Amino acid sequence: AQANVALARETVALAEDVVKTVAARVESGKVSPMELEKARVVLTQKRIEIDQAQRNLETARTQLAAQWGSVRPVFDGVAGDLPAVPAVPALSELTSRLPGNPDVARWAIENERAKAVLAQERAARVPDLTVAAGIRRFNDTDSDAFVAGVSVPLPVFDRNQGGIREAESLLARAEQQRRAAEVKITADLATAHQALAFAANKASALKDDVLPRVRTVFDAIQSGYTQGKYTYLEVLDAQRTLVESQAEYMDALISAHTALADLERIVGGELSI
């Protein structure tokens, strides 16, 4: 949002420069005053865009402050390097870090817990041994004897089959949910990786090739306009192309950094840009 405000101000400065150029042509009687009015309309539109960009910035600042429980922002701005195009890590490297994803780790833990429950239920079907011991008096022979016994319940009717089946069902469900989580996260990873690669390549191409070219064209046409070589419509078209290219470059940078943040969330850790 801060960068968008800066871009809006740069666009206004560009429009102001065009107005000055057209005004000089009008004063010299070379072009109609209507061209100056058209240039001023464009300038007014760009100033309105500054106001909108500033409002968007204030909204973003308020939303950011709310993340740590503040009702209003008490900072002047945020630090960052938006023009730094993120590097695109290898997909295989990112895939190897998927176990660190919170959703995958959660279901892995649930799976182990379900296995422990199943083992406990299976152990419950083994009957407990009962050992008894004591002294018994035999009156017929006027003697005492030590008596010991062991009882073993036969699990004919109750072998804890219900508990075992329920535990097996819980384990199967946990395993299915774990696999489903892995499939979803893997798909999300591929999508975010493609988004980062596309946005990073686009931003680099715009910065290194497109923007220098459209800037050169605009400067040449604006300079040629003062000499009567080009019309105001050609100046306006070059100006529009430059502004749109700058906005497209900004969007590409935002998309690249957003995709990088998505990847960091998916792998559960920071990635170097």
HELIX and SHEET records of a PDB file:
HELIX    1   1 GLN A    2  GLU A   27  1                                  26    
HELIX    2   2 PRO A   33  ALA A   66  1                                  34    
HELIX    3   3 LEU A   91  THR A   95  1                                   5    
HELIX    4   4 LEU A   98  GLY A  100  5                                   3    
HELIX    5   5 PRO A  102  ALA A  123  1                                  22    
HELIX    6   6 GLN A  161  ALA A  205  1                                  45    
HELIX    7   7 LEU A  206  VAL A  210  3                                   5    
HELIX    8   8 LEU A  211  THR A  226  1                                  16    
HELIX    9   9 TYR A  232  VAL A  267  1                                  36    
SHEET    1   A 2 THR A 130  PHE A 138  0                                        
SHEET    2   A 2 SER A 143  SER A 151 -1                                        
END                                                                             
